[in-house]
Amino acid sequence: MFHAPVLRTLSCGTVIVNPAGELLLCHVTGQDHWDLPKGRPDPGETPLHAALRETREETGLALDPRGLLDLGRLPYRPRKDLHLFASLQPRLDPATMHCDSRFSDARGHRLPEMDGFGWFRFDLAPLRVTPRLAAVLTQRLDLHDLLRRLQQPAAA
């Protein structure tokens, strides 16, 4: 019996950490959880460019691609993977961040996808996100090791 392959969608995003051991999260409008800046790539868009675009749209941050660490494609949901990149940034003021990406709610109001931003200690961040993202942050990534890797000078 022939079984068609399961098509997996992809979401590309950025794990942004600061030297104090905190992770930047975005509050999802109308939900009770926080998330990484991430989203689907546009047709023909590379995972790197999708992650940079989504980060810019959802936080207002224009990251330098040369400073990103490619974390690769990670299993996320039964039919969805994440391709994540990591960035070390100073502890930017969340009040200066903004989301340009919009959606329409049930009443037709245009709302930002993200309505808040915050820095969370590595041990507390998994408590703010969905269980699936918490599993990625705690089982597939080691945020402390990631911070160490990002703080190392680039190889000459």
Backbone as JSON Lines, residues from 0, in Angstrom:
{"i":0,"aa":"M","n":[0.85,-1.18,0.0],"ca":[0.0,0.0,0.0],"c":[0.89,1.24,0.0]}
{"i":1,"aa":"F","n":[0.58,2.18,-0.85],"ca":[1.35,3.41,-0.98],"c":[0.84,4.44,0.02]}
{"i":2,"aa":"H","n":[1.78,5.04,0.74],"ca":[1.44,6.12,1.66],"c":[2.14,7.38,1.18]}
{"i":3,"aa":"A","n":[1.37,8.41,0.94],"ca":[1.96,9.69,0.52],"c":[2.79,10.25,1.67]}
{"i":4,"aa":"P","n":[3.9,10.88,1.37],"ca":[4.69,11.48,2.44],"c":[3.91,12.59,3.14]}
{"i":5,"aa":"V","n":[4.13,12.7,4.42],"ca":[3.47,13.75,5.19],"c":[4.18,15.07,4.89]}
{"i":6,"aa":"L","n":[3.43,16.02,4.38],"ca":[4.01,17.32,4.09],"c":[4.16,18.1,5.4]}
{"i":7,"aa":"R","n":[5.35,18.59,5.6],"ca":[5.64,19.34,6.81],"c":[5.79,20.82,6.46]}
{"i":8,"aa":"T","n":[5.09,21.66,7.17],"ca":[5.25,23.09,6.97],"c":[6.46,23.56,7.77]}
{"i":9,"aa":"L","n":[6.89,24.76,7.47],"ca":[8.08,25.3,8.12],"c":[7.78,26.68,8.67]}
{"i":10,"aa":"S","n":[8.28,26.94,9.85],"ca":[8.23,28.26,10.45],"c":[9.67,28.64,10.78]}
{"i":11,"aa":"C","n":[10.07,29.85,10.39],"ca":[11.44,30.3,10.59],"c":[11.46,31.44,11.6]}
{"i":12,"aa":"G","n":[12.41,31.39,12.52],"ca":[12.45,32.42,13.54],"c":[13.8,32.58,14.19]}
{"i":13,"aa":"T","n":[13.81,33.46,15.19],"ca":[15.05,33.83,15.85],"c":[14.94,33.7,17.36]}
{"i":14,"aa":"V","n":[15.95,33.06,17.93],"ca":[16.12,32.97,19.37],"c":[17.07,34.11,19.74]}
{"i":15,"aa":"I","n":[16.53,35.16,20.37],"ca":[17.33,36.33,20.71],"c":[17.63,36.3,22.21]}
{"i":16,"aa":"V","n":[18.92,36.28,22.54],"ca":[19.35,36.24,23.93],"c":[20.22,37.46,24.23]}
{"i":17,"aa":"N","n":[20.32,37.78,25.52],"ca":[21.2,38.88,25.92],"c":[22.28,38.34,26.88]}
{"i":18,"aa":"P","n":[23.33,39.12,27.13],"ca":[24.42,38.64,27.97],"c":[24.02,38.29,29.41]}
{"i":19,"aa":"A","n":[22.86,38.78,29.87],"ca":[22.41,38.48,31.23],"c":[21.71,37.13,31.32]}
{"i":20,"aa":"G","n":[21.66,36.38,30.22],"ca":[21.0,35.07,30.26],"c":[19.5,35.17,30.18]}
{"i":21,"aa":"E","n":[19.01,36.07,29.34],"ca":[17.58,36.24,29.15],"c":[17.22,36.03,27.68]}
{"i":22,"aa":"L","n":[15.99,35.58,27.46],"ca":[15.46,35.31,26.13],"c":[14.37,36.33,25.83]}
{"i":23,"aa":"L","n":[14.4,36.89,24.62],"ca":[13.36,37.82,24.21],"c":[12.15,37.03,23.71]}
{"i":24,"aa":"L","n":[10.99,37.34,24.27],"ca":[9.74,36.72,23.84],"c":[8.74,37.81,23.48]}
{"i":25,"aa":"C","n":[7.81,37.46,22.58],"ca":[6.76,38.35,22.14],"c":[5.43,37.79,22.65]}
{"i":26,"aa":"H","n":[4.58,38.67,23.21],"ca":[3.27,38.21,23.66],"c":[2.32,38.15,22.48]}
{"i":27,"aa":"V","n":[1.66,37.01,22.3],"ca":[0.75,36.79,21.18],"c":[-0.59,37.45,21.51]}
{"i":28,"aa":"T","n":[-1.0,38.38,20.66],"ca":[-2.24,39.12,20.87],"c":[-3.44,38.17,21.02]}
{"i":29,"aa":"G","n":[-4.21,38.4,22.08],"ca":[-5.42,37.62,22.3],"c":[-5.18,36.23,22.88]}
{"i":30,"aa":"Q","n":[-3.95,35.91,23.19],"ca":[-3.61,34.59,23.75],"c":[-2.99,34.77,25.13]}
{"i":31,"aa":"D","n":[-2.81,33.65,25.83],"ca":[-2.19,33.74,27.16],"c":[-0.75,33.22,27.14]}
{"i":32,"aa":"H","n":[-0.14,33.2,25.95],"ca":[1.24,32.73,25.88],"c":[2.11,33.7,25.08]}
{"i":33,"aa":"W","n":[3.4,33.49,25.23],"ca":[4.42,34.27,24.54],"c":[5.05,33.37,23.48]}
{"i":34,"aa":"D","n":[5.81,33.96,22.56],"ca":[6.39,33.19,21.47],"c":[7.69,33.84,21.01]}
{"i":35,"aa":"L","n":[8.43,33.1,20.22],"ca":[9.59,33.65,19.52],"c":[9.09,34.4,18.3]}
{"i":36,"aa":"P","n":[9.84,35.39,17.82],"ca":[9.47,35.98,16.53],"c":[9.73,34.94,15.44]}
{"i":37,"aa":"K","n":[8.67,34.51,14.77],"ca":[8.81,33.45,13.76],"c":[7.58,33.44,12.87]}
{"i":38,"aa":"G","n":[7.73,32.78,11.72],"ca":[6.61,32.65,10.8],"c":[7.01,31.9,9.55]}
{"i":39,"aa":"R","n":[6.05,31.69,8.69],"ca":[6.27,30.94,7.45],"c":[7.08,31.75,6.44]}
{"i":40,"aa":"P","n":[7.95,31.07,5.71],"ca":[8.68,31.77,4.65],"c":[7.75,32.07,3.48]}
{"i":41,"aa":"D","n":[8.02,33.17,2.81],"ca":[7.31,33.49,1.57],"c":[7.84,32.57,0.47]}
{"i":42,"aa":"P","n":[7.09,32.36,-0.6],"ca":[7.58,31.51,-1.7],"c":[8.96,31.95,-2.18]}
{"i":43,"aa":"G","n":[9.89,31.0,-2.25],"ca":[11.24,31.29,-2.72],"c":[12.16,31.91,-1.7]}
{"i":44,"aa":"E","n":[11.67,32.19,-0.51],"ca":[12.47,32.84,0.54],"c":[13.26,31.79,1.32]}
{"i":45,"aa":"T","n":[14.52,32.06,1.58],"ca":[15.34,31.13,2.36],"c":[14.92,31.2,3.83]}
{"i":46,"aa":"P","n":[15.22,30.14,4.6],"ca":[14.93,30.2,6.04],"c":[15.58,31.4,6.73]}
{"i":47,"aa":"L","n":[16.81,31.74,6.36],"ca":[17.49,32.88,6.97],"c":[16.73,34.18,6.7]}
{"i":48,"aa":"H","n":[16.38,34.4,5.44],"ca":[15.67,35.64,5.11],"c":[14.28,35.68,5.72]}
{"i":49,"aa":"A","n":[13.62,34.54,5.81],"ca":[12.3,34.49,6.46],"c":[12.44,34.84,7.95]}
{"i":50,"aa":"A","n":[13.45,34.29,8.62],"ca":[13.66,34.57,10.04],"c":[13.96,36.06,10.26]}
{"i":51,"aa":"L","n":[14.81,36.62,9.41],"ca":[15.12,38.06,9.52],"c":[13.87,38.91,9.29]}
{"i":52,"aa":"R","n":[13.08,38.57,8.27],"ca":[11.86,39.33,7.96],"c":[10.85,39.22,9.1]}
{"i":53,"aa":"E","n":[10.61,37.99,9.57],"ca":[9.64,37.8,10.65],"c":[10.07,38.55,11.91]}
{"i":54,"aa":"T","n":[11.35,38.52,12.22],"ca":[11.85,39.24,13.4],"c":[11.63,40.74,13.25]}
{"i":55,"aa":"R","n":[11.93,41.26,12.05],"ca":[11.72,42.69,11.8],"c":[10.24,43.05,11.88]}
{"i":56,"aa":"E","n":[9.37,42.23,11.26],"ca":[7.93,42.53,11.27],"c":[7.33,42.42,12.66]}
{"i":57,"aa":"E","n":[7.79,41.45,13.45],"ca":[7.14,41.19,14.73],"c":[7.76,41.92,15.92]}
{"i":58,"aa":"T","n":[9.0,42.46,15.76],"ca":[9.64,43.17,16.87],"c":[10.16,44.55,16.48]}
{"i":59,"aa":"G","n":[10.32,44.8,15.18],"ca":[10.94,46.04,14.74],"c":[12.46,45.96,14.71]}
{"i":60,"aa":"L","n":[13.03,44.81,15.1],"ca":[14.49,44.67,15.14],"c":[15.02,44.21,13.79]}
{"i":61,"aa":"A","n":[15.97,44.97,13.25],"ca":[16.64,44.6,11.99],"c":[17.99,43.99,12.37]}
{"i":62,"aa":"L","n":[18.04,42.67,12.38],"ca":[19.26,41.96,12.79],"c":[20.23,41.83,11.63]}
{"i":63,"aa":"D","n":[21.51,41.83,11.96],"ca":[22.57,41.62,10.98],"c":[22.7,40.11,10.75]}
{"i":64,"aa":"P","n":[22.49,39.65,9.52],"ca":[22.55,38.2,9.27],"c":[23.92,37.6,9.59]}
{"i":65,"aa":"R","n":[24.98,38.41,9.54],"ca":[26.33,37.89,9.83],"c":[26.5,37.52,11.3]}
{"i":66,"aa":"G","n":[25.64,38.04,12.16],"ca":[25.74,37.74,13.58],"c":[24.85,36.59,14.02]}
{"i":67,"aa":"L","n":[24.15,35.95,13.07],"ca":[23.22,34.88,13.42],"c":[23.91,33.52,13.39]}
{"i":68,"aa":"L","n":[23.52,32.69,14.32],"ca":[23.99,31.31,14.4],"c":[22.85,30.42,13.92]}
{"i":69,"aa":"D","n":[23.09,29.62,12.9],"ca":[22.07,28.74,12.34],"c":[21.9,27.52,13.25]}
{"i":70,"aa":"L","n":[20.74,27.38,13.85],"ca":[20.46,26.26,14.75],"c":[19.84,25.08,14.0]}
{"i":71,"aa":"G","n":[19.5,25.3,12.73],"ca":[18.96,24.22,11.91],"c":[17.46,24.03,12.05]}
{"i":72,"aa":"R","n":[17.02,22.98,11.39],"ca":[15.59,22.63,11.36],"c":[15.29,21.65,12.48]}
{"i":73,"aa":"L","n":[14.32,22.0,13.31],"ca":[13.98,21.21,14.49],"c":[12.53,20.75,14.41]}
{"i":74,"aa":"P","n":[12.25,19.51,14.82],"ca":[10.85,19.06,14.9],"c":[10.09,19.93,15.91]}
{"i":75,"aa":"Y","n":[8.85,20.28,15.57],"ca":[8.07,21.18,16.42],"c":[6.68,20.62,16.72]}
{"i":76,"aa":"R","n":[5.94,20.32,15.67],"ca":[4.61,19.72,15.78],"c":[4.56,18.53,14.83]}
{"i":77,"aa":"P","n":[3.49,17.74,14.89],"ca":[3.44,16.57,14.0],"c":[3.66,16.9,12.52]}
{"i":78,"aa":"R","n":[3.2,18.05,12.07],"ca":[3.36,18.4,10.66],"c":[4.04,19.74,10.46]}
{"i":79,"aa":"K","n":[4.83,20.15,11.44],"ca":[5.48,21.46,11.34],"c":[6.86,21.41,11.99]}
{"i":80,"aa":"D","n":[7.84,21.99,11.3],"ca":[9.2,22.13,11.82],"c":[9.5,23.61,12.04]}
{"i":81,"aa":"L","n":[10.5,23.85,12.87],"ca":[11.03,25.2,13.05],"c":[12.44,25.23,12.49]}
{"i":82,"aa":"H","n":[12.79,26.27,11.78],"ca":[14.18,26.51,11.42],"c":[14.57,27.77,12.19]}
{"i":83,"aa":"L","n":[15.43,27.59,13.17],"ca":[15.76,28.69,14.07],"c":[17.19,29.18,13.87]}
{"i":84,"aa":"F","n":[17.35,30.45,14.15],"ca":[18.64,31.11,14.16],"c":[18.76,31.78,15.52]}
{"i":85,"aa":"A","n":[19.98,32.0,15.98],"ca":[20.17,32.63,17.29],"c":[20.96,33.92,17.12]}
{"i":86,"aa":"S","n":[20.65,34.88,17.98],"ca":[21.3,36.18,17.94],"c":[21.56,36.67,19.36]}
{"i":87,"aa":"L","n":[22.75,37.19,19.59],"ca":[23.09,37.83,20.87],"c":[22.89,39.32,20.69]}
{"i":88,"aa":"Q","n":[22.06,39.9,21.54],"ca":[21.77,41.33,21.48],"c":[21.91,41.94,22.87]}
{"i":89,"aa":"P","n":[22.19,43.24,22.95],"ca":[22.15,43.88,24.26],"c":[20.72,43.83,24.79]}
{"i":90,"aa":"R","n":[20.55,44.13,26.07],"ca":[19.21,44.11,26.67],"c":[18.44,45.34,26.21]}
{"i":91,"aa":"L","n":[17.91,45.24,25.01],"ca":[17.15,46.34,24.41],"c":[15.86,46.56,25.2]}
{"i":92,"aa":"D","n":[15.42,47.8,25.23],"ca":[14.19,48.14,25.96],"c":[12.98,47.61,25.19]}
{"i":93,"aa":"P","n":[12.21,46.69,25.8],"ca":[11.03,46.16,25.1],"c":[10.02,47.24,24.69]}
{"i":94,"aa":"A","n":[10.01,48.37,25.4],"ca":[9.06,49.44,25.06],"c":[9.37,50.06,23.7]}
{"i":95,"aa":"T","n":[10.59,49.86,23.18],"ca":[10.96,50.4,21.88],"c":[10.59,49.46,20.74]}
{"i":96,"aa":"M","n":[10.13,48.25,21.07],"ca":[9.79,47.27,20.04],"c":[8.33,47.43,19.61]}
{"i":97,"aa":"H","n":[8.06,47.03,18.37],"ca":[6.7,47.14,17.84],"c":[6.49,46.06,16.79]}
{"i":98,"aa":"C","n":[5.24,45.71,16.61],"ca":[4.87,44.68,15.63],"c":[4.12,45.34,14.48]}
{"i":99,"aa":"D","n":[4.66,45.15,13.28],"ca":[4.01,45.69,12.08],"c":[3.1,44.67,11.41]}
{"i":100,"aa":"S","n":[3.21,43.41,11.81],"ca":[2.42,42.33,11.21],"c":[1.03,42.32,11.84]}
{"i":101,"aa":"R","n":[-0.01,42.32,11.03],"ca":[-1.4,42.44,11.52],"c":[-2.26,41.26,11.09]}
{"i":102,"aa":"F","n":[-3.34,41.08,11.83],"ca":[-4.38,40.11,11.48],"c":[-5.73,40.72,11.82]}
{"i":103,"aa":"S","n":[-6.79,40.15,11.26],"ca":[-8.14,40.63,11.55],"c":[-8.79,39.71,12.58]}
{"i":104,"aa":"D","n":[-9.32,40.31,13.65],"ca":[-10.0,39.5,14.66],"c":[-11.43,39.19,14.2]}
{"i":105,"aa":"A","n":[-12.21,38.54,15.03],"ca":[-13.57,38.12,14.67],"c":[-14.47,39.3,14.31]}
{"i":106,"aa":"R","n":[-14.17,40.48,14.83],"ca":[-14.98,41.67,14.55],"c":[-14.44,42.47,13.37]}
{"i":107,"aa":"G","n":[-13.35,41.99,12.77],"ca":[-12.77,42.69,11.63],"c":[-11.77,43.76,12.01]}
{"i":108,"aa":"H","n":[-11.44,43.86,13.29],"ca":[-10.44,44.83,13.72],"c":[-9.05,44.34,13.35]}
{"i":109,"aa":"R","n":[-8.21,45.24,12.84],"ca":[-6.83,44.9,12.5],"c":[-5.97,45.06,13.76]}
{"i":110,"aa":"L","n":[-5.4,43.96,14.19],"ca":[-4.6,43.95,15.41],"c":[-3.18,43.46,15.11]}
{"i":111,"aa":"P","n":[-2.21,43.93,15.91],"ca":[-0.85,43.41,15.72],"c":[-0.78,41.95,16.17]}
{"i":112,"aa":"E","n":[0.03,41.13,15.48],"ca":[0.2,39.74,15.88],"c":[0.76,39.65,17.3]}
{"i":113,"aa":"M","n":[1.64,40.56,17.63],"ca":[2.28,40.59,18.95],"c":[1.94,41.91,19.62]}
{"i":114,"aa":"D","n":[1.55,41.84,20.9],"ca":[1.15,43.08,21.59],"c":[2.01,43.4,22.8]}
{"i":115,"aa":"G","n":[3.11,42.69,22.96],"ca":[4.02,42.98,24.06],"c":[5.33,42.24,23.88]}
{"i":116,"aa":"F","n":[6.36,42.72,24.55],"ca":[7.68,42.14,24.42],"c":[8.33,42.11,25.79]}
{"i":117,"aa":"G","n":[9.15,41.11,26.03],"ca":[9.81,41.03,27.33],"c":[11.01,40.1,27.3]}
{"i":118,"aa":"W","n":[11.9,40.36,28.24],"ca":[13.07,39.5,28.45],"c":[12.77,38.58,29.62]}
{"i":119,"aa":"F","n":[13.05,37.29,29.44],"ca":[12.76,36.3,30.48],"c":[14.0,35.45,30.73]}
{"i":120,"aa":"R","n":[14.3,35.25,32.0],"ca":[15.42,34.36,32.35],"c":[15.23,33.02,31.68]}
{"i":121,"aa":"F","n":[16.35,32.37,31.33],"ca":[16.28,31.1,30.62],"c":[15.43,30.07,31.35]}
{"i":122,"aa":"D","n":[15.46,30.06,32.68],"ca":[14.69,29.06,33.42],"c":[13.2,29.4,33.49]}
{"i":123,"aa":"L","n":[12.84,30.67,33.26],"ca":[11.44,31.08,33.34],"c":[10.76,31.15,31.96]}
{"i":124,"aa":"A","n":[11.54,31.34,30.91],"ca":[10.96,31.48,29.56],"c":[10.07,30.29,29.18]}
{"i":125,"aa":"P","n":[10.48,29.03,29.46],"ca":[9.61,27.91,29.05],"c":[8.23,27.92,29.73]}
{"i":126,"aa":"L","n":[8.1,28.62,30.84],"ca":[6.82,28.7,31.54],"c":[5.85,29.67,30.86]}
{"i":127,"aa":"R","n":[6.35,30.51,29.96],"ca":[5.54,31.54,29.31],"c":[5.05,31.15,27.93]}
{"i":128,"aa":"V","n":[5.65,30.09,27.35],"ca":[5.35,29.71,25.97],"c":[4.47,28.46,25.94]}
{"i":129,"aa":"T","n":[4.06,28.05,24.74],"ca":[3.26,26.83,24.6],"c":[4.1,25.62,25.0]}
{"i":130,"aa":"P","n":[3.47,24.53,25.39],"ca":[4.23,23.32,25.75],"c":[5.16,22.84,24.64]}
{"i":131,"aa":"R","n":[4.74,22.93,23.39],"ca":[5.6,22.48,22.29],"c":[6.85,23.35,22.16]}
{"i":132,"aa":"L","n":[6.7,24.67,22.29],"ca":[7.86,25.54,22.22],"c":[8.73,25.36,23.46]}
{"i":133,"aa":"A","n":[8.11,25.13,24.61],"ca":[8.89,24.87,25.83],"c":[9.77,23.64,25.64]}
{"i":134,"aa":"A","n":[9.23,22.61,24.97],"ca":[10.02,21.4,24.7],"c":[11.22,21.72,23.82]}
{"i":135,"aa":"V","n":[11.04,22.58,22.82],"ca":[12.16,22.97,21.97],"c":[13.2,23.71,22.79]}
{"i":136,"aa":"L","n":[12.76,24.64,23.63],"ca":[13.69,25.46,24.41],"c":[14.43,24.66,25.47]}
{"i":137,"aa":"T","n":[13.82,23.59,25.97],"ca":[14.45,22.85,27.07],"c":[15.05,21.51,26.65]}
{"i":138,"aa":"Q","n":[14.52,20.89,25.6],"ca":[14.99,19.56,25.21],"c":[15.85,19.57,23.96]}
{"i":139,"aa":"R","n":[15.56,20.46,23.03],"ca":[16.31,20.48,21.78],"c":[17.4,21.55,21.77]}
{"i":140,"aa":"L","n":[17.23,22.57,22.59],"ca":[18.23,23.64,22.7],"c":[18.72,23.72,24.13]}
{"i":141,"aa":"D","n":[19.96,24.1,24.29],"ca":[20.52,24.42,25.6],"c":[20.83,25.91,25.56]}
{"i":142,"aa":"L","n":[19.95,26.72,26.15],"ca":[20.08,28.17,26.04],"c":[21.37,28.69,26.66]}
{"i":143,"aa":"H","n":[21.82,28.08,27.75],"ca":[23.08,28.51,28.37],"c":[24.26,28.23,27.44]}
{"i":144,"aa":"D","n":[24.28,27.05,26.83],"ca":[25.33,26.72,25.87],"c":[25.24,27.62,24.64]}
{"i":145,"aa":"L","n":[24.03,27.91,24.21],"ca":[23.83,28.8,23.08],"c":[24.41,30.18,23.36]}
{"i":146,"aa":"L","n":[24.17,30.71,24.55],"ca":[24.73,32.0,24.94],"c":[26.26,31.95,24.89]}
{"i":147,"aa":"R","n":[26.84,30.89,25.43],"ca":[28.31,30.75,25.4],"c":[28.83,30.75,23.96]}
{"i":148,"aa":"R","n":[28.16,30.0,23.09],"ca":[28.58,29.93,21.69],"c":[28.49,31.3,21.01]}
{"i":149,"aa":"L","n":[27.43,32.04,21.3],"ca":[27.25,33.35,20.7],"c":[28.26,34.37,21.22]}
{"i":150,"aa":"Q","n":[28.74,34.18,22.45],"ca":[29.69,35.12,23.05],"c":[31.13,34.86,22.6]}
{"i":151,"aa":"Q","n":[31.39,33.71,22.0],"ca":[32.74,33.41,21.54],"c":[33.06,34.27,20.33]}
{"i":152,"aa":"P","n":[34.31,34.79,20.28],"ca":[34.68,35.58,19.1],"c":[34.58,34.72,17.84]}
{"i":153,"aa":"A","n":[34.21,35.35,16.75],"ca":[34.09,34.62,15.48],"c":[35.46,34.07,15.09]}
{"i":154,"aa":"A","n":[35.45,32.88,14.51],"ca":[36.69,32.26,14.07],"c":[37.32,33.12,12.98]}
{"i":155,"aa":"A","n":[38.6,33.32,13.08],"ca":[39.3,34.18,12.12],"c":[39.47,33.47,10.78]}
